[in-house]
Amino acid sequence: MNIAEATHAPRIYQAWREPELGVERGVSADSLRLLEAMGHEIEVQQTMGSTQSIMLREGLLYGAADPRRPGAAALGID
């Protein structure tokens, strides 16, 4: 994935104190079945966090704003 694809992808989160595995909508049904087969208790959640991400590749910077928050934007300056 490039940085924008990774930022937009559904998230999976395991809190260290919680037995449930939090997943955002959009995780495939096949993935959910595999996780449940491994013994995970799945809890579908609305949104998990917000990221503003930067990736450095071959001397170039790439950025992506998380669409989970209204008004999020990424800006490139040369």
PyMOL Python script that loads the backbone (N, CA, C, O; Angstrom):
from pymol import cmd

cmd.read_pdbstr("""\
ATOM      1  N   MET A   1       0.843  -1.190   0.000  1.00  0.00           N
ATOM      2  CA  MET A   1       0.000   0.000   0.000  1.00  0.00           C
ATOM      3  C   MET A   1       0.880   1.243   0.000  1.00  0.00           C
ATOM      4  O   MET A   1       1.964   1.255   0.583  1.00  0.00           O
ATOM      5  N   ASN A   2       0.400   2.273  -0.656  1.00  0.00           N
ATOM      6  CA  ASN A   2       1.079   3.550  -0.495  1.00  0.00           C
ATOM      7  C   ASN A   2       0.534   4.214   0.777  1.00  0.00           C
ATOM      8  O   ASN A   2      -0.365   3.672   1.419  1.00  0.00           O
ATOM      9  N   ILE A   3       1.064   5.364   1.138  1.00  0.00           N
ATOM     10  CA  ILE A   3       0.699   5.987   2.416  1.00  0.00           C
ATOM     11  C   ILE A   3      -0.780   6.374   2.469  1.00  0.00           C
ATOM     12  O   ILE A   3      -1.407   6.259   3.522  1.00  0.00           O
ATOM     13  N   ALA A   4      -1.344   6.830   1.349  1.00  0.00           N
ATOM     14  CA  ALA A   4      -2.766   7.195   1.337  1.00  0.00           C
ATOM     15  C   ALA A   4      -3.645   5.956   1.497  1.00  0.00           C
ATOM     16  O   ALA A   4      -4.628   5.986   2.238  1.00  0.00           O
ATOM     17  N   GLU A   5      -3.300   4.867   0.807  1.00  0.00           N
ATOM     18  CA  GLU A   5      -4.080   3.633   0.942  1.00  0.00           C
ATOM     19  C   GLU A   5      -4.029   3.103   2.374  1.00  0.00           C
ATOM     20  O   GLU A   5      -5.046   2.676   2.921  1.00  0.00           O
ATOM     21  N   ALA A   6      -2.845   3.132   2.974  1.00  0.00           N
ATOM     22  CA  ALA A   6      -2.698   2.651   4.349  1.00  0.00           C
ATOM     23  C   ALA A   6      -3.474   3.520   5.335  1.00  0.00           C
ATOM     24  O   ALA A   6      -4.076   3.000   6.274  1.00  0.00           O
ATOM     25  N   THR A   7      -3.467   4.830   5.132  1.00  0.00           N
ATOM     26  CA  THR A   7      -4.177   5.754   6.016  1.00  0.00           C
ATOM     27  C   THR A   7      -5.688   5.556   5.919  1.00  0.00           C
ATOM     28  O   THR A   7      -6.400   5.700   6.912  1.00  0.00           O
ATOM     29  N   HIS A   8      -6.174   5.228   4.729  1.00  0.00           N
ATOM     30  CA  HIS A   8      -7.612   5.055   4.506  1.00  0.00           C
ATOM     31  C   HIS A   8      -8.121   3.648   4.837  1.00  0.00           C
ATOM     32  O   HIS A   8      -9.330   3.448   4.955  1.00  0.00           O
ATOM     33  N   ALA A   9      -7.236   2.690   4.987  1.00  0.00           N
ATOM     34  CA  ALA A   9      -7.646   1.297   5.209  1.00  0.00           C
ATOM     35  C   ALA A   9      -8.317   1.117   6.570  1.00  0.00           C
ATOM     36  O   ALA A   9      -7.976   1.817   7.523  1.00  0.00           O
ATOM     37  N   PRO A  10      -9.265   0.189   6.668  1.00  0.00           N
ATOM     38  CA  PRO A  10      -9.896  -0.093   7.959  1.00  0.00           C
ATOM     39  C   PRO A  10      -8.849  -0.581   8.968  1.00  0.00           C
ATOM     40  O   PRO A  10      -7.896  -1.273   8.610  1.00  0.00           O
ATOM     41  N   ARG A  11      -9.045  -0.212  10.213  1.00  0.00           N
ATOM     42  CA  ARG A  11      -8.082  -0.544  11.261  1.00  0.00           C
ATOM     43  C   ARG A  11      -8.557  -1.686  12.136  1.00  0.00           C
ATOM     44  O   ARG A  11      -9.752  -1.935  12.295  1.00  0.00           O
ATOM     45  N   ILE A  12      -7.572  -2.368  12.697  1.00  0.00           N
ATOM     46  CA  ILE A  12      -7.798  -3.417  13.693  1.00  0.00           C
ATOM     47  C   ILE A  12      -6.969  -3.035  14.905  1.00  0.00           C
ATOM     48  O   ILE A  12      -5.801  -2.674  14.770  1.00  0.00           O
ATOM     49  N   TYR A  13      -7.567  -3.113  16.096  1.00  0.00           N
ATOM     50  CA  TYR A  13      -6.874  -2.662  17.299  1.00  0.00           C
ATOM     51  C   TYR A  13      -7.137  -3.608  18.462  1.00  0.00           C
ATOM     52  O   TYR A  13      -8.276  -4.005  18.707  1.00  0.00           O
ATOM     53  N   GLN A  14      -6.081  -3.963  19.173  1.00  0.00           N
ATOM     54  CA  GLN A  14      -6.193  -4.786  20.372  1.00  0.00           C
ATOM     55  C   GLN A  14      -5.684  -3.970  21.551  1.00  0.00           C
ATOM     56  O   GLN A  14      -4.485  -3.712  21.656  1.00  0.00           O
ATOM     57  N   ALA A  15      -6.580  -3.563  22.434  1.00  0.00           N
ATOM     58  CA  ALA A  15      -6.190  -2.847  23.649  1.00  0.00           C
ATOM     59  C   ALA A  15      -5.604  -3.857  24.623  1.00  0.00           C
ATOM     60  O   ALA A  15      -6.088  -4.986  24.699  1.00  0.00           O
ATOM     61  N   TRP A  16      -4.602  -3.484  25.347  1.00  0.00           N
ATOM     62  CA  TRP A  16      -3.928  -4.450  26.226  1.00  0.00           C
ATOM     63  C   TRP A  16      -4.766  -4.863  27.418  1.00  0.00           C
ATOM     64  O   TRP A  16      -4.497  -5.903  28.018  1.00  0.00           O
ATOM     65  N   ARG A  17      -5.770  -4.087  27.779  1.00  0.00           N
ATOM     66  CA  ARG A  17      -6.624  -4.442  28.920  1.00  0.00           C
ATOM     67  C   ARG A  17      -7.972  -5.021  28.514  1.00  0.00           C
ATOM     68  O   ARG A  17      -8.727  -5.482  29.370  1.00  0.00           O
ATOM     69  N   GLU A  18      -8.280  -5.004  27.240  1.00  0.00           N
ATOM     70  CA  GLU A  18      -9.593  -5.446  26.761  1.00  0.00           C
ATOM     71  C   GLU A  18      -9.470  -6.789  26.043  1.00  0.00           C
ATOM     72  O   GLU A  18      -8.517  -6.999  25.291  1.00  0.00           O
ATOM     73  N   PRO A  19     -10.411  -7.693  26.262  1.00  0.00           N
ATOM     74  CA  PRO A  19     -10.344  -8.982  25.570  1.00  0.00           C
ATOM     75  C   PRO A  19     -10.792  -8.902  24.108  1.00  0.00           C
ATOM     76  O   PRO A  19     -10.403  -9.743  23.297  1.00  0.00           O
ATOM     77  N   GLU A  20     -11.611  -7.892  23.766  1.00  0.00           N
ATOM     78  CA  GLU A  20     -12.143  -7.794  22.404  1.00  0.00           C
ATOM     79  C   GLU A  20     -11.097  -7.234  21.450  1.00  0.00           C
ATOM     80  O   GLU A  20     -10.225  -6.453  21.831  1.00  0.00           O
ATOM     81  N   LEU A  21     -11.215  -7.653  20.213  1.00  0.00           N
ATOM     82  CA  LEU A  21     -10.403  -7.112  19.134  1.00  0.00           C
ATOM     83  C   LEU A  21     -11.283  -6.109  18.401  1.00  0.00           C
ATOM     84  O   LEU A  21     -12.279  -6.495  17.789  1.00  0.00           O
ATOM     85  N   GLY A  22     -10.933  -4.837  18.455  1.00  0.00           N
ATOM     86  CA  GLY A  22     -11.720  -3.810  17.783  1.00  0.00           C
ATOM     87  C   GLY A  22     -11.399  -3.772  16.302  1.00  0.00           C
ATOM     88  O   GLY A  22     -10.232  -3.788  15.908  1.00  0.00           O
ATOM     89  N   VAL A  23     -12.438  -3.723  15.487  1.00  0.00           N
ATOM     90  CA  VAL A  23     -12.252  -3.616  14.037  1.00  0.00           C
ATOM     91  C   VAL A  23     -13.188  -2.533  13.506  1.00  0.00           C
ATOM     92  O   VAL A  23     -14.307  -2.363  13.990  1.00  0.00           O
ATOM     93  N   GLU A  24     -12.709  -1.816  12.514  1.00  0.00           N
ATOM     94  CA  GLU A  24     -13.562  -0.837  11.846  1.00  0.00           C
ATOM     95  C   GLU A  24     -14.351  -1.528  10.741  1.00  0.00           C
ATOM     96  O   GLU A  24     -13.954  -2.583  10.245  1.00  0.00           O
ATOM     97  N   ARG A  25     -15.462  -0.925  10.368  1.00  0.00           N
ATOM     98  CA  ARG A  25     -16.229  -1.427   9.226  1.00  0.00           C
ATOM     99  C   ARG A  25     -15.322  -1.423   8.005  1.00  0.00           C
ATOM    100  O   ARG A  25     -14.486  -0.534   7.840  1.00  0.00           O
ATOM    101  N   GLY A  26     -15.493  -2.412   7.167  1.00  0.00           N
ATOM    102  CA  GLY A  26     -14.681  -2.497   5.953  1.00  0.00           C
ATOM    103  C   GLY A  26     -13.657  -3.612   5.997  1.00  0.00           C
ATOM    104  O   GLY A  26     -13.100  -3.974   4.961  1.00  0.00           O
ATOM    105  N   VAL A  27     -13.391  -4.174   7.191  1.00  0.00           N
ATOM    106  CA  VAL A  27     -12.526  -5.356   7.267  1.00  0.00           C
ATOM    107  C   VAL A  27     -13.314  -6.500   6.639  1.00  0.00           C
ATOM    108  O   VAL A  27     -14.488  -6.691   6.956  1.00  0.00           O
ATOM    109  N   SER A  28     -12.689  -7.248   5.764  1.00  0.00           N
ATOM    110  CA  SER A  28     -13.415  -8.286   5.018  1.00  0.00           C
ATOM    111  C   SER A  28     -13.996  -9.352   5.936  1.00  0.00           C
ATOM    112  O   SER A  28     -13.455  -9.652   7.000  1.00  0.00           O
ATOM    113  N   ALA A  29     -15.110  -9.910   5.492  1.00  0.00           N
ATOM    114  CA  ALA A  29     -15.769 -10.977   6.252  1.00  0.00           C
ATOM    115  C   ALA A  29     -14.843 -12.181   6.396  1.00  0.00           C
ATOM    116  O   ALA A  29     -14.858 -12.850   7.429  1.00  0.00           O
ATOM    117  N   ASP A  30     -14.038 -12.465   5.373  1.00  0.00           N
ATOM    118  CA  ASP A  30     -13.085 -13.579   5.451  1.00  0.00           C
ATOM    119  C   ASP A  30     -12.063 -13.333   6.560  1.00  0.00           C
ATOM    120  O   ASP A  30     -11.735 -14.243   7.322  1.00  0.00           O
ATOM    121  N   SER A  31     -11.566 -12.113   6.647  1.00  0.00           N
ATOM    122  CA  SER A  31     -10.596 -11.783   7.704  1.00  0.00           C
ATOM    123  C   SER A  31     -11.230 -11.919   9.082  1.00  0.00           C
ATOM    124  O   SER A  31     -10.603 -12.431  10.009  1.00  0.00           O
ATOM    125  N   LEU A  32     -12.467 -11.463   9.216  1.00  0.00           N
ATOM    126  CA  LEU A  32     -13.156 -11.576  10.503  1.00  0.00           C
ATOM    127  C   LEU A  32     -13.347 -13.035  10.902  1.00  0.00           C
ATOM    128  O   LEU A  32     -13.161 -13.390  12.066  1.00  0.00           O
ATOM    129  N   ARG A  33     -13.715 -13.880   9.945  1.00  0.00           N
ATOM    130  CA  ARG A  33     -13.884 -15.307  10.235  1.00  0.00           C
ATOM    131  C   ARG A  33     -12.561 -15.945  10.669  1.00  0.00           C
ATOM    132  O   ARG A  33     -12.532 -16.757  11.594  1.00  0.00           O
ATOM    133  N   LEU A  34     -11.470 -15.574   9.998  1.00  0.00           N
ATOM    134  CA  LEU A  34     -10.156 -16.113  10.374  1.00  0.00           C
ATOM    135  C   LEU A  34      -9.758 -15.666  11.776  1.00  0.00           C
ATOM    136  O   LEU A  34      -9.243 -16.463  12.560  1.00  0.00           O
ATOM    137  N   LEU A  35      -9.995 -14.398  12.092  1.00  0.00           N
ATOM    138  CA  LEU A  35      -9.665 -13.890  13.430  1.00  0.00           C
ATOM    139  C   LEU A  35     -10.492 -14.591  14.502  1.00  0.00           C
ATOM    140  O   LEU A  35      -9.973 -14.941  15.562  1.00  0.00           O
ATOM    141  N   GLU A  36     -11.777 -14.796  14.227  1.00  0.00           N
ATOM    142  CA  GLU A  36     -12.636 -15.503  15.180  1.00  0.00           C
ATOM    143  C   GLU A  36     -12.184 -16.955  15.346  1.00  0.00           C
ATOM    144  O   GLU A  36     -12.234 -17.496  16.451  1.00  0.00           O
ATOM    145  N   ALA A  37     -11.742 -17.592  14.255  1.00  0.00           N
ATOM    146  CA  ALA A  37     -11.251 -18.968  14.324  1.00  0.00           C
ATOM    147  C   ALA A  37      -9.992 -19.066  15.179  1.00  0.00           C
ATOM    148  O   ALA A  37      -9.700 -20.119  15.746  1.00  0.00           O
ATOM    149  N   MET A  38      -9.244 -17.959  15.269  1.00  0.00           N
ATOM    150  CA  MET A  38      -8.048 -17.916  16.113  1.00  0.00           C
ATOM    151  C   MET A  38      -8.394 -17.653  17.575  1.00  0.00           C
ATOM    152  O   MET A  38      -7.516 -17.648  18.438  1.00  0.00           O
ATOM    153  N   GLY A  39      -9.688 -17.433  17.849  1.00  0.00           N
ATOM    154  CA  GLY A  39     -10.128 -17.222  19.225  1.00  0.00           C
ATOM    155  C   GLY A  39     -10.376 -15.781  19.615  1.00  0.00           C
ATOM    156  O   GLY A  39     -10.650 -15.502  20.783  1.00  0.00           O
ATOM    157  N   HIS A  40     -10.287 -14.855  18.669  1.00  0.00           N
ATOM    158  CA  HIS A  40     -10.519 -13.442  18.976  1.00  0.00           C
ATOM    159  C   HIS A  40     -12.012 -13.149  19.095  1.00  0.00           C
ATOM    160  O   HIS A  40     -12.822 -13.662  18.322  1.00  0.00           O
ATOM    161  N   GLU A  41     -12.359 -12.324  20.067  1.00  0.00           N
ATOM    162  CA  GLU A  41     -13.722 -11.797  20.177  1.00  0.00           C
ATOM    163  C   GLU A  41     -13.738 -10.490  19.395  1.00  0.00           C
ATOM    164  O   GLU A  41     -12.988  -9.571  19.725  1.00  0.00           O
ATOM    165  N   ILE A  42     -14.567 -10.389  18.380  1.00  0.00           N
ATOM    166  CA  ILE A  42     -14.597  -9.231  17.484  1.00  0.00           C
ATOM    167  C   ILE A  42     -15.638  -8.232  17.950  1.00  0.00           C
ATOM    168  O   ILE A  42     -16.762  -8.601  18.290  1.00  0.00           O
ATOM    169  N   GLU A  43     -15.256  -6.961  17.964  1.00  0.00           N
ATOM    170  CA  GLU A  43     -16.180  -5.864  18.260  1.00  0.00           C
ATOM    171  C   GLU A  43     -16.033  -4.813  17.163  1.00  0.00           C
ATOM    172  O   GLU A  43     -14.997  -4.157  17.066  1.00  0.00           O
ATOM    173  N   VAL A  44     -17.066  -4.653  16.337  1.00  0.00           N
ATOM    174  CA  VAL A  44     -17.026  -3.649  15.271  1.00  0.00           C
ATOM    175  C   VAL A  44     -17.204  -2.284  15.910  1.00  0.00           C
ATOM    176  O   VAL A  44     -18.140  -2.066  16.679  1.00  0.00           O
ATOM    177  N   GLN A  45     -16.297  -1.363  15.589  1.00  0.00           N
ATOM    178  CA  GLN A  45     -16.309  -0.015  16.159  1.00  0.00           C
ATOM    179  C   GLN A  45     -16.404   1.014  15.046  1.00  0.00           C
ATOM    180  O   GLN A  45     -16.051   0.746  13.897  1.00  0.00           O
ATOM    181  N   GLN A  46     -16.886   2.196  15.406  1.00  0.00           N
ATOM    182  CA  GLN A  46     -17.074   3.261  14.413  1.00  0.00           C
ATOM    183  C   GLN A  46     -15.741   3.756  13.845  1.00  0.00           C
ATOM    184  O   GLN A  46     -15.488   3.649  12.645  1.00  0.00           O
ATOM    185  N   THR A  47     -14.910   4.289  14.709  1.00  0.00           N
ATOM    186  CA  THR A  47     -13.659   4.919  14.279  1.00  0.00           C
ATOM    187  C   THR A  47     -12.596   4.687  15.332  1.00  0.00           C
ATOM    188  O   THR A  47     -12.876   4.722  16.531  1.00  0.00           O
ATOM    189  N   MET A  48     -11.385   4.453  14.883  1.00  0.00           N
ATOM    190  CA  MET A  48     -10.262   4.272  15.797  1.00  0.00           C
ATOM    191  C   MET A  48      -9.172   5.272  15.461  1.00  0.00           C
ATOM    192  O   MET A  48      -8.417   5.095  14.504  1.00  0.00           O
ATOM    193  N   GLY A  49      -9.104   6.309  16.249  1.00  0.00           N
ATOM    194  CA  GLY A  49      -8.017   7.265  16.101  1.00  0.00           C
ATOM    195  C   GLY A  49      -8.060   8.086  14.836  1.00  0.00           C
ATOM    196  O   GLY A  49      -9.017   8.036  14.064  1.00  0.00           O
ATOM    197  N   SER A  50      -7.010   8.834  14.649  1.00  0.00           N
ATOM    198  CA  SER A  50      -6.843   9.674  13.476  1.00  0.00           C
ATOM    199  C   SER A  50      -5.346   9.853  13.263  1.00  0.00           C
ATOM    200  O   SER A  50      -4.611  10.130  14.210  1.00  0.00           O
ATOM    201  N   THR A  51      -4.901   9.697  12.045  1.00  0.00           N
ATOM    202  CA  THR A  51      -3.466   9.827  11.773  1.00  0.00           C
ATOM    203  C   THR A  51      -3.210  10.897  10.727  1.00  0.00           C
ATOM    204  O   THR A  51      -4.038  11.142   9.848  1.00  0.00           O
ATOM    205  N   GLN A  52      -2.085  11.509  10.833  1.00  0.00           N
ATOM    206  CA  GLN A  52      -1.544  12.366   9.783  1.00  0.00           C
ATOM    207  C   GLN A  52      -0.195  11.724   9.463  1.00  0.00           C
ATOM    208  O   GLN A  52       0.721  11.759  10.285  1.00  0.00           O
ATOM    209  N   SER A  53      -0.075  11.149   8.291  1.00  0.00           N
ATOM    210  CA  SER A  53       1.038  10.256   7.990  1.00  0.00           C
ATOM    211  C   SER A  53       1.979  10.826   6.947  1.00  0.00           C
ATOM    212  O   SER A  53       1.565  11.504   6.007  1.00  0.00           O
ATOM    213  N   ILE A  54       3.276  10.529   7.143  1.00  0.00           N
ATOM    214  CA  ILE A  54       4.310  10.924   6.190  1.00  0.00           C
ATOM    215  C   ILE A  54       5.162   9.697   5.900  1.00  0.00           C
ATOM    216  O   ILE A  54       5.510   8.941   6.807  1.00  0.00           O
ATOM    217  N   MET A  55       5.497   9.503   4.617  1.00  0.00           N
ATOM    218  CA  MET A  55       6.358   8.411   4.206  1.00  0.00           C
ATOM    219  C   MET A  55       7.513   8.989   3.402  1.00  0.00           C
ATOM    220  O   MET A  55       7.306   9.841   2.538  1.00  0.00           O
ATOM    221  N   LEU A  56       8.724   8.531   3.682  1.00  0.00           N
ATOM    222  CA  LEU A  56       9.905   8.941   2.932  1.00  0.00           C
ATOM    223  C   LEU A  56      10.301   7.784   2.032  1.00  0.00           C
ATOM    224  O   LEU A  56      10.579   6.686   2.516  1.00  0.00           O
ATOM    225  N   ARG A  57      10.331   8.019   0.721  1.00  0.00           N
ATOM    226  CA  ARG A  57      10.717   6.977  -0.231  1.00  0.00           C
ATOM    227  C   ARG A  57      11.577   7.597  -1.324  1.00  0.00           C
ATOM    228  O   ARG A  57      11.158   8.524  -2.018  1.00  0.00           O
ATOM    229  N   GLU A  58      12.779   7.071  -1.460  1.00  0.00           N
ATOM    230  CA  GLU A  58      13.719   7.525  -2.489  1.00  0.00           C
ATOM    231  C   GLU A  58      13.904   9.037  -2.464  1.00  0.00           C
ATOM    232  O   GLU A  58      13.925   9.687  -3.509  1.00  0.00           O
ATOM    233  N   GLY A  59      14.038   9.587  -1.267  1.00  0.00           N
ATOM    234  CA  GLY A  59      14.292  11.011  -1.096  1.00  0.00           C
ATOM    235  C   GLY A  59      13.080  11.909  -1.240  1.00  0.00           C
ATOM    236  O   GLY A  59      13.214  13.130  -1.148  1.00  0.00           O
ATOM    237  N   LEU A  60      11.909  11.350  -1.462  1.00  0.00           N
ATOM    238  CA  LEU A  60      10.689  12.138  -1.594  1.00  0.00           C
ATOM    239  C   LEU A  60       9.767  11.876  -0.412  1.00  0.00           C
ATOM    240  O   LEU A  60       9.706  10.761   0.106  1.00  0.00           O
ATOM    241  N   LEU A  61       9.050  12.913   0.008  1.00  0.00           N
ATOM    242  CA  LEU A  61       8.085  12.796   1.093  1.00  0.00           C
ATOM    243  C   LEU A  61       6.678  12.681   0.507  1.00  0.00           C
ATOM    244  O   LEU A  61       6.306  13.424  -0.402  1.00  0.00           O
ATOM    245  N   TYR A  62       5.912  11.744   1.039  1.00  0.00           N
ATOM    246  CA  TYR A  62       4.518  11.559   0.650  1.00  0.00           C
ATOM    247  C   TYR A  62       3.678  11.668   1.911  1.00  0.00           C
ATOM    248  O   TYR A  62       4.055  11.138   2.956  1.00  0.00           O
ATOM    249  N   GLY A  63       2.543  12.351   1.820  1.00  0.00           N
ATOM    250  CA  GLY A  63       1.700  12.526   2.992  1.00  0.00           C
ATOM    251  C   GLY A  63       0.258  12.158   2.720  1.00  0.00           C
ATOM    252  O   GLY A  63      -0.194  12.136   1.575  1.00  0.00           O
ATOM    253  N   ALA A  64      -0.460  11.868   3.803  1.00  0.00           N
ATOM    254  CA  ALA A  64      -1.891  11.552   3.696  1.00  0.00           C
ATOM    255  C   ALA A  64      -2.590  11.980   4.970  1.00  0.00           C
ATOM    256  O   ALA A  64      -2.079  11.787   6.073  1.00  0.00           O
ATOM    257  N   ALA A  65      -3.767  12.565   4.803  1.00  0.00           N
ATOM    258  CA  ALA A  65      -4.601  12.971   5.937  1.00  0.00           C
ATOM    259  C   ALA A  65      -5.675  11.912   6.143  1.00  0.00           C
ATOM    260  O   ALA A  65      -6.210  11.355   5.184  1.00  0.00           O
ATOM    261  N   ASP A  66      -5.975  11.647   7.390  1.00  0.00           N
ATOM    262  CA  ASP A  66      -6.962  10.634   7.735  1.00  0.00           C
ATOM    263  C   ASP A  66      -8.370  11.141   7.447  1.00  0.00           C
ATOM    264  O   ASP A  66      -8.748  12.199   7.948  1.00  0.00           O
ATOM    265  N   PRO A  67      -9.159  10.411   6.649  1.00  0.00           N
ATOM    266  CA  PRO A  67     -10.512  10.849   6.318  1.00  0.00           C
ATOM    267  C   PRO A  67     -11.510  10.641   7.463  1.00  0.00           C
ATOM    268  O   PRO A  67     -12.678  11.011   7.335  1.00  0.00           O
ATOM    269  N   ARG A  68     -11.063  10.052   8.583  1.00  0.00           N
ATOM    270  CA  ARG A  68     -11.976   9.772   9.694  1.00  0.00           C
ATOM    271  C   ARG A  68     -12.357  11.032  10.467  1.00  0.00           C
ATOM    272  O   ARG A  68     -13.296  11.004  11.263  1.00  0.00           O
ATOM    273  N   ARG A  69     -11.658  12.112  10.249  1.00  0.00           N
ATOM    274  CA  ARG A  69     -11.936  13.362  10.956  1.00  0.00           C
ATOM    275  C   ARG A  69     -12.316  14.452   9.956  1.00  0.00           C
ATOM    276  O   ARG A  69     -11.625  14.643   8.956  1.00  0.00           O
ATOM    277  N   PRO A  70     -13.405  15.163  10.219  1.00  0.00           N
ATOM    278  CA  PRO A  70     -13.821  16.238   9.307  1.00  0.00           C
ATOM    279  C   PRO A  70     -12.734  17.306   9.179  1.00  0.00           C
ATOM    280  O   PRO A  70     -12.107  17.689  10.167  1.00  0.00           O
ATOM    281  N   GLY A  71     -12.522  17.774   7.971  1.00  0.00           N
ATOM    282  CA  GLY A  71     -11.575  18.849   7.734  1.00  0.00           C
ATOM    283  C   GLY A  71     -10.122  18.428   7.708  1.00  0.00           C
ATOM    284  O   GLY A  71      -9.245  19.288   7.614  1.00  0.00           O
ATOM    285  N   ALA A  72      -9.832  17.144   7.786  1.00  0.00           N
ATOM    286  CA  ALA A  72      -8.430  16.688   7.752  1.00  0.00           C
ATOM    287  C   ALA A  72      -7.865  16.966   6.376  1.00  0.00           C
ATOM    288  O   ALA A  72      -8.543  16.763   5.369  1.00  0.00           O
ATOM    289  N   ALA A  73      -6.617  17.433   6.326  1.00  0.00           N
ATOM    290  CA  ALA A  73      -5.990  17.747   5.053  1.00  0.00           C
ATOM    291  C   ALA A  73      -4.486  17.507   5.152  1.00  0.00           C
ATOM    292  O   ALA A  73      -3.897  17.563   6.232  1.00  0.00           O
ATOM    293  N   ALA A  74      -3.892  17.242   4.014  1.00  0.00           N
ATOM    294  CA  ALA A  74      -2.443  17.112   3.911  1.00  0.00           C
ATOM    295  C   ALA A  74      -1.949  18.209   2.970  1.00  0.00           C
ATOM    296  O   ALA A  74      -2.601  18.523   1.974  1.00  0.00           O
ATOM    297  N   LEU A  75      -0.810  18.778   3.289  1.00  0.00           N
ATOM    298  CA  LEU A  75      -0.264  19.881   2.498  1.00  0.00           C
ATOM    299  C   LEU A  75       1.186  19.586   2.209  1.00  0.00           C
ATOM    300  O   LEU A  75       1.949  19.236   3.109  1.00  0.00           O
ATOM    301  N   GLY A  76       1.569  19.726   0.955  1.00  0.00           N
ATOM    302  CA  GLY A  76       2.977  19.539   0.569  1.00  0.00           C
ATOM    303  C   GLY A  76       3.601  20.885   0.281  1.00  0.00           C
ATOM    304  O   GLY A  76       3.013  21.712  -0.415  1.00  0.00           O
ATOM    305  N   ILE A  77       4.795  21.110   0.815  1.00  0.00           N
ATOM    306  CA  ILE A  77       5.519  22.367   0.578  1.00  0.00           C
ATOM    307  C   ILE A  77       6.848  22.034  -0.057  1.00  0.00           C
ATOM    308  O   ILE A  77       7.570  21.156   0.415  1.00  0.00           O
ATOM    309  N   ASP A  78       7.165  22.724  -1.113  1.00  0.00           N
ATOM    310  CA  ASP A  78       8.416  22.488  -1.832  1.00  0.00           C
ATOM    311  C   ASP A  78       9.458  23.475  -1.371  1.00  0.00           C
ATOM    312  O   ASP A  78      10.590  23.449  -1.854  1.00  0.00           O
TER     313      ASP A  78
END
""", "prot")
cmd.dss("prot")
cmd.show_as("cartoon", "prot")
cmd.util.cbc("prot")
cmd.orient("prot")
